Amino acid sequence: MSIEDESQRTEGAGQEIPDVLPLLPVRDLVVFPYMIAPLRVSRPVSLDAVNQALATEQRMCFIVAQRESTEEDPKPSSLYRTGTVGIVMRMRKLSDGGIKILVQGLCRARIQRFLTDVPNYKVRLDVLEELPTPTTMEVEALVRTVKQNVERVAELGRTV
């Protein structure tokens, strides 16, 4: 199967997740599903990944953390294999040539293999299914207690 005829599969947050996505390496940040995060993008490999994501209707990329934040040109061995499929919600160009984007994590995924590395990495993904949380009476009681305690703390206001 080529990159051009990539199939759609597993849904994340109500959206179909493509098998192949551009990889966006980030430093000093881990994006989780349902999290919204602003990112400043300035490296050529990252700019190409974002531009490729924005060129598609889905506007998705695979966001993965680097092992070493000081590395300017990360290789596959210096990237974690598990990351988050994210959607680019907003983009703004900066005066220095970089861009500022707002991304929302959709679901967790793992790199199956790297397909291309020029001009940016494209990866084939295995979407990780979230395990359902067992709801027992004990878990429900604990959740209720935590909610009540959070409400009490919020009522204290600034005194905390």
N, CA, C and O atoms as a DFTB+ gen file, in Angstrom:
640 C
 N C O
     1  1       0.846      -1.173       0.000
     2  2       0.000       0.000       0.000
     3  2       0.889       1.233       0.000
     4  3       1.823       1.321       0.798
     5  1       0.616       2.181      -0.877
     6  2       1.423       3.386      -0.945
     7  2       0.845       4.449      -0.018
     8  3      -0.251       4.302       0.521
     9  1       1.608       5.516       0.150
    10  2       1.168       6.603       1.022
    11  2      -0.072       7.264       0.442
    12  3      -0.948       7.698       1.191
    13  1      -0.162       7.347      -0.913
    14  2      -1.278       8.032      -1.546
    15  2      -2.612       7.339      -1.292
    16  3      -3.632       8.013      -1.148
    17  1      -2.628       5.993      -1.232
    18  2      -3.902       5.308      -1.027
    19  2      -4.050       4.807       0.402
    20  3      -4.511       3.693       0.649
    21  1      -3.646       5.659       1.332
    22  2      -3.778       5.296       2.733
    23  2      -5.248       5.170       3.098
    24  3      -6.079       5.960       2.649
    25  1      -5.555       4.197       3.896
    26  2      -6.952       3.974       4.268
    27  2      -7.266       4.684       5.567
    28  3      -6.375       5.029       6.343
    29  1      -8.539       4.893       5.785
    30  2      -8.997       5.492       7.028
    31  2      -9.342       4.362       7.975
    32  3      -9.769       3.291       7.545
    33  1      -9.159       4.597       9.259
    34  2      -9.545       3.562      10.214
    35  2      -9.936       4.162      11.531
    36  3     -10.551       5.229      11.558
    37  1      -9.613       3.536      12.598
    38  2     -10.077       3.811      13.948
    39  2     -10.450       5.270      14.178
    40  3      -9.779       6.187      13.704
    41  1     -11.524       5.456      14.908
    42  2     -11.980       6.801      15.216
    43  2     -11.368       7.283      16.519
    44  3     -11.215       6.515      17.469
    45  1     -11.020       8.560      16.553
    46  2     -10.515       9.199      17.751
    47  2     -11.291      10.471      17.958
    48  3     -11.274      11.346      17.093
    49  1     -11.965      10.603      19.067
    50  2     -12.784      11.771      19.397
    51  2     -13.788      12.050      18.289
    52  3     -14.044      13.207      17.956
    53  1     -14.363      10.979      17.712
    54  2     -15.390      11.135      16.703
    55  2     -14.855      11.365      15.301
    56  3     -15.641      11.629      14.390
    57  1     -13.554      11.277      15.095
    58  2     -12.975      11.501      13.777
    59  2     -12.211      10.276      13.320
    60  3     -11.637       9.547      14.128
    61  1     -12.210      10.057      12.002
    62  2     -11.438       8.955      11.433
    63  2      -9.959       9.312      11.474
    64  3      -9.574      10.434      11.145
    65  1      -9.139       8.360      11.876
    66  2      -7.698       8.569      11.959
    67  2      -7.040       7.873      10.773
    68  3      -7.203       6.664      10.608
    69  1      -6.292       8.614       9.933
    70  2      -5.603       7.974       8.811
    71  2      -4.505       7.032       9.302
    72  3      -3.986       7.197      10.406
    73  1      -4.154       6.041       8.475
    74  2      -3.059       5.115       8.792
    75  2      -1.711       5.820       8.793
    76  3      -0.830       5.484       9.585
    77  1      -1.550       6.797       7.905
    78  2      -0.270       7.479       7.717
    79  2      -0.461       8.963       8.001
    80  3      -1.381       9.596       7.484
    81  1       0.436       9.517       8.844
    82  2       0.370      10.938       9.190
    83  2       1.766      11.538       9.217
    84  3       2.742      10.821       9.438
    85  1       1.876      12.865       8.991
    86  2       3.164      13.527       9.189
    87  2       3.494      13.574      10.679
    88  3       2.605      13.734      11.516
    89  1       4.776      13.435      10.999
    90  2       5.218      13.389      12.397
    91  2       5.720      14.763      12.817
    92  3       6.551      15.364      12.135
    93  1       5.216      15.253      13.934
    94  2       5.633      16.539      14.498
    95  2       6.382      16.278      15.796
    96  3       5.761      16.025      16.828
    97  1       7.734      16.337      15.757
    98  2       8.493      16.143      17.001
    99  2       8.437      17.413      17.853
   100  3       8.604      18.518      17.337
   101  1       8.203      17.251      19.156
   102  2       8.157      18.400      20.061
   103  2       9.160      18.198      21.191
   104  3       9.515      17.075      21.548
   105  1       9.599      19.314      21.733
   106  2      10.561      19.285      22.833
   107  2       9.870      19.656      24.144
   108  3       9.004      20.529      24.170
   109  1      10.253      18.998      25.214
   110  2       9.812      19.353      26.569
   111  2       8.297      19.427      26.747
   112  3       7.809      20.227      27.546
   113  1       7.555      18.611      26.019
   114  2       6.103      18.621      26.147
   115  2       5.549      17.283      25.694
   116  3       6.020      16.696      24.720
   117  1       4.555      16.818      26.408
   118  2       3.817      15.630      26.001
   119  2       2.361      16.054      25.855
   120  3       1.756      16.570      26.795
   121  1       1.809      15.832      24.671
   122  2       0.414      16.164      24.413
   123  2      -0.407      14.898      24.650
   124  3      -0.089      13.835      24.118
   125  1      -1.456      15.020      25.446
   126  2      -2.326      13.900      25.763
   127  2      -3.642      14.034      25.002
   128  3      -3.985      15.131      24.560
   129  1      -4.387      12.937      24.841
   130  2      -5.705      13.039      24.223
   131  2      -6.594      14.030      24.973
   132  3      -6.571      14.096      26.202
   133  1      -7.370      14.792      24.223
   134  2      -8.312      15.803      24.706
   135  2      -7.629      17.065      25.229
   136  3      -8.310      18.016      25.610
   137  1      -6.309      17.089      25.254
   138  2      -5.564      18.259      25.719
   139  2      -5.421      19.256      24.569
   140  3      -5.201      18.859      23.425
   141  1      -5.546      20.540      24.871
   142  2      -5.323      21.593      23.882
   143  2      -4.050      22.317      24.295
   144  3      -3.912      22.750      25.439
   145  1      -3.112      22.445      23.343
   146  2      -1.820      23.043      23.669
   147  2      -1.348      23.960      22.554
   148  3      -1.491      23.634      21.375
   149  1      -0.779      25.121      22.925
   150  2      -0.153      25.976      21.906
   151  2       1.278      25.491      21.665
   152  3       1.987      25.152      22.612
   153  1       1.696      25.459      20.414
   154  2       3.052      25.049      20.067
   155  2       3.673      26.086      19.151
   156  3       3.023      26.593      18.237
   157  1       4.938      26.398      19.406
   158  2       5.692      27.273      18.512
   159  2       6.538      26.370      17.633
   160  3       7.319      25.564      18.137
   161  1       6.388      26.499      16.333
   162  2       7.063      25.633      15.379
   163  2       8.010      26.478      14.552
   164  3       7.594      27.453      13.926
   165  1       9.315      26.100      14.545
   166  2      10.278      26.889      13.787
   167  2      11.282      26.034      13.007
   168  3      11.907      26.535      12.072
   169  1      11.452      24.758      13.368
   170  2      12.400      23.909      12.646
   171  2      11.812      23.505      11.292
   172  3      10.605      23.287      11.185
   173  1      12.651      23.404      10.260
   174  2      12.141      23.051       8.921
   175  2      11.365      21.746       8.890
   176  3      10.329      21.667       8.230
   177  1      11.843      20.712       9.591
   178  2      11.145      19.423       9.588
   179  2       9.768      19.553      10.233
   180  3       8.818      18.908       9.789
   181  1       9.648      20.363      11.257
   182  2       8.365      20.575      11.931
   183  2       7.439      21.452      11.096
   184  3       6.236      21.199      11.029
   185  1       8.000      22.491      10.453
   186  2       7.196      23.350       9.591
   187  2       6.596      22.553       8.439
   188  3       5.429      22.738       8.095
   189  1       7.390      21.668       7.844
   190  2       6.886      20.826       6.752
   191  2       5.771      19.906       7.238
   192  3       4.778      19.713       6.537
   193  1       5.925      19.337       8.435
   194  2       4.895      18.448       8.981
   195  2       3.584      19.203       9.189
   196  3       2.517      18.697       8.842
   197  1       3.657      20.403       9.751
   198  2       2.447      21.191       9.989
   199  2       1.816      21.599       8.660
   200  3       0.598      21.516       8.501
   201  1       2.635      22.037       7.708
   202  2       2.095      22.433       6.403
   203  2       1.427      21.257       5.695
   204  3       0.399      21.425       5.039
   205  1       2.013      20.071       5.827
   206  2       1.400      18.887       5.237
   207  2       0.072      18.561       5.915
   208  3      -0.893      18.186       5.249
   209  1       0.024      18.702       7.231
   210  2      -1.226      18.451       7.963
   211  2      -2.298      19.450       7.547
   212  3      -3.456      19.079       7.355
   213  1      -1.913      20.718       7.408
   214  2      -2.881      21.754       7.041
   215  2      -3.359      21.615       5.601
   216  3      -4.423      22.125       5.250
   217  1      -2.584      20.929       4.767
   218  2      -2.963      20.741       3.366
   219  2      -4.072      19.707       3.203
   220  3      -4.692      19.626       2.142
   221  1      -4.327      18.918       4.241
   222  2      -5.373      17.899       4.160
   223  2      -6.643      18.416       4.834
   224  3      -6.613      19.374       5.608
   225  1      -7.731      17.771       4.527
   226  2      -9.007      18.163       5.117
   227  2      -9.045      17.880       6.618
   228  3      -9.656      18.632       7.378
   229  1      -8.383      16.781       7.053
   230  2      -8.416      16.405       8.469
   231  2      -7.536      17.299       9.339
   232  3      -7.829      17.463      10.523
   233  1      -6.464      17.883       8.792
   234  2      -5.510      18.742       9.519
   235  2      -4.857      18.000      10.693
   236  3      -4.622      18.592      11.746
   237  1      -4.562      16.702      10.511
   238  2      -3.994      15.888      11.592
   239  2      -2.510      15.642      11.404
   240  3      -2.006      15.579      10.283
   241  1      -1.821      15.503      12.531
   242  2      -0.421      15.089      12.543
   243  2      -0.208      14.224      13.785
   244  3      -1.033      14.195      14.698
   245  1       0.912      13.529      13.787
   246  2       1.256      12.678      14.930
   247  2       2.280      13.416      15.762
   248  3       3.388      13.677      15.293
   249  1       1.930      13.756      16.982
   250  2       2.782      14.553      17.867
   251  2       3.509      13.613      18.810
   252  3       2.889      12.849      19.549
   253  1       4.842      13.679      18.773
   254  2       5.643      12.779      19.595
   255  2       6.786      13.572      20.235
   256  3       7.333      14.490      19.623
   257  1       7.136      13.213      21.457
   258  2       8.191      13.906      22.190
   259  2       9.571      13.384      21.786
   260  3       9.738      12.212      21.450
   261  1      10.545      14.282      21.829
   262  2      11.940      13.908      21.603
   263  2      12.549      13.430      22.910
   264  3      12.176      13.892      23.989
   265  1      13.483      12.508      22.805
   266  2      14.193      12.053      24.003
   267  2      15.125      13.133      24.525
   268  3      15.218      13.338      25.735
   269  1      15.814      13.825      23.630
   270  2      16.735      14.908      24.005
   271  2      16.215      16.217      23.431
   272  3      16.137      16.375      22.213
   273  1      15.862      17.153      24.297
   274  2      15.285      18.409      23.827
   275  2      16.307      19.307      23.136
   276  3      15.926      20.224      22.407
   277  1      17.589      19.061      23.351
   278  2      18.619      19.900      22.736
   279  2      18.915      19.511      21.293
   280  3      19.546      20.278      20.566
   281  1      18.474      18.344      20.874
   282  2      18.766      17.874      19.522
   283  2      17.943      18.671      18.507
   284  3      16.714      18.698      18.572
   285  1      18.639      19.317      17.570
   286  2      17.977      20.181      16.591
   287  2      17.349      19.402      15.442
   288  3      16.287      19.777      14.947
   289  1      17.997      18.322      15.017
   290  2      17.501      17.525      13.899
   291  2      17.296      16.088      14.381
   292  3      18.181      15.248      14.215
   293  1      16.127      15.800      14.979
   294  2      15.932      14.482      15.591
   295  2      15.868      13.354      14.569
   296  3      15.248      13.486      13.514
   297  1      16.513      12.258      14.897
   298  2      16.487      11.037      14.088
   299  2      15.413      10.114      14.684
   300  3      14.987      10.323      15.820
   301  1      14.973       9.095      13.929
   302  2      13.960       8.179      14.464
   303  2      14.341       7.559      15.811
   304  3      13.473       7.330      16.654
   305  1      15.625       7.286      16.015
   306  2      16.054       6.667      17.271
   307  2      15.952       7.623      18.460
   308  3      15.944       7.180      19.608
   309  1      15.873       8.931      18.196
   310  2      15.799       9.897      19.295
   311  2      14.365      10.359      19.568
   312  3      14.154      11.340      20.282
   313  1      13.377       9.654      18.998
   314  2      11.972       9.978      19.226
   315  2      11.298       8.841      19.974
   316  3      11.596       7.670      19.742
   317  1      10.392       9.192      20.867
   318  2       9.600       8.161      21.524
   319  2       8.660       7.545      20.492
   320  3       8.270       8.210      19.533
   321  1       8.304       6.304      20.678
   322  2       7.452       5.598      19.722
   323  2       5.965       5.830      19.954
   324  3       5.167       5.696      19.026
   325  1       5.587       6.175      21.171
   326  2       4.182       6.413      21.492
   327  2       3.945       7.915      21.607
   328  3       4.718       8.636      22.238
   329  1       2.871       8.365      20.990
   330  2       2.536       9.783      21.019
   331  2       1.038       9.964      20.877
   332  3       0.256       9.066      21.190
   333  1       0.650      11.134      20.402
   334  2      -0.764      11.479      20.296
   335  2      -1.075      12.001      18.899
   336  3      -0.359      12.846      18.361
   337  1      -2.146      11.487      18.329
   338  2      -2.649      12.052      17.075
   339  2      -3.330      13.354      17.453
   340  3      -4.186      13.385      18.337
   341  1      -2.946      14.435      16.774
   342  2      -3.512      15.740      17.089
   343  2      -4.068      16.417      15.864
   344  3      -3.672      16.127      14.735
   345  1      -4.980      17.315      16.099
   346  2      -5.564      18.107      15.016
   347  2      -5.136      19.556      15.211
   348  3      -5.184      20.083      16.322
   349  1      -4.717      20.195      14.119
   350  2      -4.306      21.599      14.172
   351  2      -5.573      22.438      14.102
   352  3      -6.263      22.462      13.084
   353  1      -5.863      23.118      15.192
   354  2      -7.095      23.900      15.278
   355  2      -6.915      25.307      14.710
   356  3      -7.791      25.823      14.017
   357  1      -5.770      25.919      15.010
   358  2      -5.481      27.275      14.548
   359  2      -4.014      27.377      14.197
   360  3      -3.176      26.641      14.718
   361  1      -3.713      28.322      13.285
   362  2      -2.323      28.553      12.888
   363  2      -2.143      30.053      12.648
   364  3      -2.995      30.725      12.066
   365  1      -0.986      30.549      13.127
   366  2      -0.659      31.961      12.925
   367  2       0.810      32.055      12.560
   368  3       1.660      31.482      13.241
   369  1       1.114      32.777      11.485
   370  2       2.503      32.948      11.057
   371  2       3.163      34.008      11.921
   372  3       2.549      35.013      12.277
   373  1       4.435      33.764      12.255
   374  2       5.215      34.701      13.064
   375  2       6.177      35.478      12.176
   376  3       6.488      35.046      11.066
   377  1       6.641      36.606      12.653
   378  2       7.526      37.464      11.856
   379  2       8.902      36.839      11.602
   380  3       9.577      37.202      10.639
   381  1       9.321      35.901      12.462
   382  2      10.644      35.284      12.286
   383  2      10.623      34.074      11.345
   384  3      11.626      33.371      11.218
   385  1       9.484      33.830      10.685
   386  2       9.390      32.706       9.759
   387  2       8.772      31.462      10.368
   388  3       8.414      30.532       9.645
   389  1       8.642      31.431      11.676
   390  2       8.019      30.295      12.351
   391  2       6.508      30.444      12.360
   392  3       5.962      31.400      11.810
   393  1       5.848      29.497      12.987
   394  2       4.396      29.577      13.134
   395  2       4.014      29.181      14.550
   396  3       4.750      28.474      15.239
   397  1       2.871      29.644      14.957
   398  2       2.298      29.281      16.255
   399  2       1.017      28.524      15.939
   400  3       0.162      29.011      15.201
   401  1       0.893      27.318      16.509
   402  2      -0.301      26.521      16.245
   403  2      -0.978      26.153      17.562
   404  3      -0.352      26.128      18.622
   405  1      -2.245      25.877      17.463
   406  2      -3.018      25.371      18.595
   407  2      -3.469      23.976      18.197
   408  3      -4.207      23.811      17.225
   409  1      -3.026      22.969      18.948
   410  2      -3.367      21.581      18.618
   411  2      -4.214      20.971      19.721
   412  3      -4.107      21.330      20.894
   413  1      -5.061      20.035      19.306
   414  2      -5.850      19.280      20.277
   415  2      -5.544      17.809      20.074
   416  3      -5.631      17.293      18.959
   417  1      -5.183      17.133      21.167
   418  2      -4.925      15.705      21.101
   419  2      -6.216      14.944      20.898
   420  3      -7.230      15.245      21.529
   421  1      -6.180      13.952      20.014
   422  2      -7.373      13.152      19.737
   423  2      -7.301      11.779      20.385
   424  3      -8.219      11.381      21.102
   425  1      -6.204      11.046      20.133
   426  2      -6.067       9.702      20.686
   427  2      -4.593       9.312      20.701
   428  3      -3.769       9.917      20.015
   429  1      -4.281       8.305      21.483
   430  2      -2.911       7.807      21.558
   431  2      -2.645       6.867      20.387
   432  3      -3.552       6.197      19.893
   433  1      -1.389       6.830      19.953
   434  2      -1.002       5.927      18.877
   435  2       0.467       5.576      19.047
   436  3       1.197       6.220      19.800
   437  1       0.880       4.543      18.332
   438  2       2.270       4.092      18.376
   439  2       2.779       4.000      16.938
   440  3       2.047       3.609      16.030
   441  1       4.044       4.367      16.750
   442  2       4.646       4.291      15.422
   443  2       4.859       2.831      15.059
   444  3       5.540       2.093      15.771
   445  1       4.272       2.426      13.949
   446  2       4.488       1.088      13.423
   447  2       5.792       1.066      12.629
   448  3       6.625       0.175      12.796
   449  1       5.954       2.085      11.744
   450  2       7.214       2.232      11.010
   451  2       7.290       3.607      10.376
   452  3       6.275       4.262      10.142
   453  1       8.528       4.033      10.099
   454  2       8.780       5.293       9.423
   455  2       8.727       5.035       7.921
   456  3       9.353       4.097       7.428
   457  1       7.978       5.868       7.191
   458  2       7.846       5.683       5.749
   459  2       8.766       6.603       4.961
   460  3       9.448       6.154       4.040
   461  1       8.794       7.883       5.311
   462  2       9.668       8.844       4.628
   463  2      10.342       9.723       5.661
   464  3       9.894       9.821       6.804
   465  1      11.423      10.361       5.246
   466  2      12.089      11.298       6.148
   467  2      12.391      12.628       5.478
   468  3      12.950      13.518       6.118
   469  1      12.035      12.790       4.199
   470  2      12.270      14.041       3.496
   471  2      10.961      14.492       2.874
   472  3      10.333      13.656       2.225
   473  1      10.492      15.691       2.998
   474  2      11.042      16.803       3.775
   475  2      10.735      16.679       5.269
   476  3      11.316      17.391       6.089
   477  1       9.826      15.778       5.613
   478  2       9.542      15.527       7.028
   479  2       9.224      14.044       7.176
   480  3       9.024      13.339       6.187
   481  1       9.180      13.584       8.416
   482  2       8.861      12.175       8.663
   483  2       7.374      11.928       8.429
   484  3       6.518      12.705       8.851
   485  1       7.097      10.822       7.745
   486  2       5.733      10.302       7.661
   487  2       5.777       8.940       8.299
   488  3       6.691       8.156       8.044
   489  1       4.792       8.653       9.131
   490  2       4.800       7.396       9.870
   491  2       3.483       6.650       9.687
   492  3       2.420       7.252       9.538
   493  1       3.584       5.326       9.702
   494  2       2.401       4.464       9.732
   495  2       2.113       4.193      11.203
   496  3       3.020       3.871      11.970
   497  1       0.850       4.325      11.591
   498  2       0.472       4.279      13.005
   499  2      -0.396       3.083      13.349
   500  3      -1.142       2.561      12.521
   501  1      -0.272       2.672      14.596
   502  2      -1.217       1.757      15.227
   503  2      -1.922       2.571      16.301
   504  3      -1.300       2.984      17.280
   505  1      -3.207       2.800      16.124
   506  2      -3.965       3.561      17.113
   507  2      -4.185       2.674      18.328
   508  3      -4.610       1.525      18.202
   509  1      -3.893       3.214      19.503
   510  2      -4.043       2.468      20.751
   511  2      -5.440       2.696      21.307
   512  3      -5.864       3.830      21.530
   513  1      -6.130       1.614      21.522
   514  2      -7.490       1.699      22.061
   515  2      -7.419       1.978      23.558
   516  3      -6.600       1.404      24.275
   517  1      -8.281       2.858      24.006
   518  2      -8.357       3.159      25.435
   519  2      -9.104       2.028      26.129
   520  3     -10.155       1.588      25.663
   521  1      -8.566       1.575      27.216
   522  2      -9.220       0.505      27.974
   523  2     -10.381       1.084      28.773
   524  3     -10.230       2.121      29.418
   525  1     -11.528       0.432      28.739
   526  2     -12.650       0.941      29.529
   527  2     -12.347       0.803      31.018
   528  3     -11.794      -0.201      31.468
   529  1     -12.715       1.815      31.755
   530  2     -12.493       1.802      33.195
   531  2     -13.581       0.961      33.850
   532  3     -14.769       1.209      33.643
   533  1     -13.180      -0.033      34.640
   534  2     -14.210      -0.837      35.301
   535  2     -14.944       0.020      36.338
   536  3     -14.318       0.679      37.167
   537  1     -16.245       0.000      36.279
   538  2     -17.022       0.796      37.222
   539  2     -17.623      -0.131      38.273
   540  3     -18.648      -0.778      38.059
   541  1     -16.965      -0.167      39.379
   542  2     -17.478      -0.924      40.509
   543  2     -18.050       0.079      41.498
   544  3     -17.868       1.287      41.349
   545  1     -18.727      -0.422      42.489
   546  2     -19.295       0.473      43.495
   547  2     -18.190       1.196      44.250
   548  3     -18.354       2.352      44.641
   549  1     -17.066       0.520      44.456
   550  2     -15.954       1.155      45.170
   551  2     -15.373       2.315      44.355
   552  3     -15.083       3.375      44.910
   553  1     -15.201       2.121      43.043
   554  2     -14.676       3.186      42.181
   555  2     -15.644       4.363      42.152
   556  3     -15.222       5.515      42.252
   557  1     -16.927       4.084      42.017
   558  2     -17.923       5.154      42.006
   559  2     -17.916       5.935      43.315
   560  3     -18.061       7.158      43.303
   561  1     -17.752       5.257      44.426
   562  2     -17.698       5.923      45.728
   563  2     -16.451       6.806      45.829
   564  3     -16.521       7.924      46.339
   565  1     -15.331       6.313      45.351
   566  2     -14.106       7.104      45.376
   567  2     -14.231       8.355      44.505
   568  3     -13.806       9.437      44.910
   569  1     -14.809       8.213      43.321
   570  2     -15.003       9.356      42.432
   571  2     -15.903      10.388      43.088
   572  3     -15.619      11.585      43.037
   573  1     -16.974       9.939      43.697
   574  2     -17.903      10.849      44.376
   575  2     -17.197      11.585      45.516
   576  3     -17.406      12.786      45.693
   577  1     -16.367      10.885      46.289
   578  2     -15.629      11.509      47.393
   579  2     -14.639      12.549      46.880
   580  3     -14.522      13.635      47.449
   581  1     -13.933      12.220      45.812
   582  2     -12.974      13.176      45.236
   583  2     -13.696      14.425      44.750
   584  3     -13.228      15.537      44.997
   585  1     -14.819      14.267      44.069
   586  2     -15.586      15.417      43.588
   587  2     -16.037      16.296      44.739
   588  3     -15.949      17.521      44.656
   589  1     -16.517      15.687      45.810
   590  2     -16.964      16.462      46.967
   591  2     -15.799      17.227      47.589
   592  3     -15.949      18.390      47.962
   593  1     -14.645      16.582      47.702
   594  2     -13.475      17.253      48.281
   595  2     -12.988      18.401      47.401
   596  3     -12.577      19.440      47.916
   597  1     -13.029      18.227      46.092
   598  2     -12.630      19.304      45.178
   599  2     -13.586      20.480      45.318
   600  3     -13.148      21.630      45.313
   601  1     -14.875      20.216      45.442
   602  2     -15.850      21.284      45.636
   603  2     -15.586      22.039      46.933
   604  3     -15.687      23.265      46.969
   605  1     -15.246      21.313      48.000
   606  2     -14.929      21.963      49.285
   607  2     -13.714      22.854      49.155
   608  3     -13.707      23.976      49.660
   609  1     -12.680      22.364      48.478
   610  2     -11.453      23.158      48.292
   611  2     -11.755      24.398      47.460
   612  3     -11.242      25.478      47.752
   613  1     -12.583      24.253      46.427
   614  2     -12.930      25.397      45.587
   615  2     -13.705      26.444      46.365
   616  3     -13.563      27.637      46.099
   617  1     -14.517      26.024      47.315
   618  2     -15.290      26.963      48.131
   619  2     -14.400      27.751      49.079
   620  3     -14.769      28.847      49.500
   621  1     -13.229      27.212      49.426
   622  2     -12.328      27.923      50.321
   623  2     -11.709      29.151      49.660
   624  3     -11.276      30.084      50.335
   625  1     -11.674      29.134      48.324
   626  2     -11.180      30.300      47.590
   627  2      -9.702      30.501      47.778
   628  3      -8.916      29.561      47.652
   629  1      -9.315      31.740      48.085
   630  2      -7.912      32.097      48.185
   631  2      -7.233      31.623      49.453
   632  3      -6.007      31.676      49.545
   633  1      -7.980      31.170      50.416
   634  2      -7.372      30.780      51.676
   635  2      -6.460      29.560      51.532
   636  3      -5.599      29.320      52.379
   637  1      -6.650      28.801      50.471
   638  2      -5.791      27.632      50.238
   639  2      -4.490      28.136      49.720
   640  3      -3.587      27.345      49.445
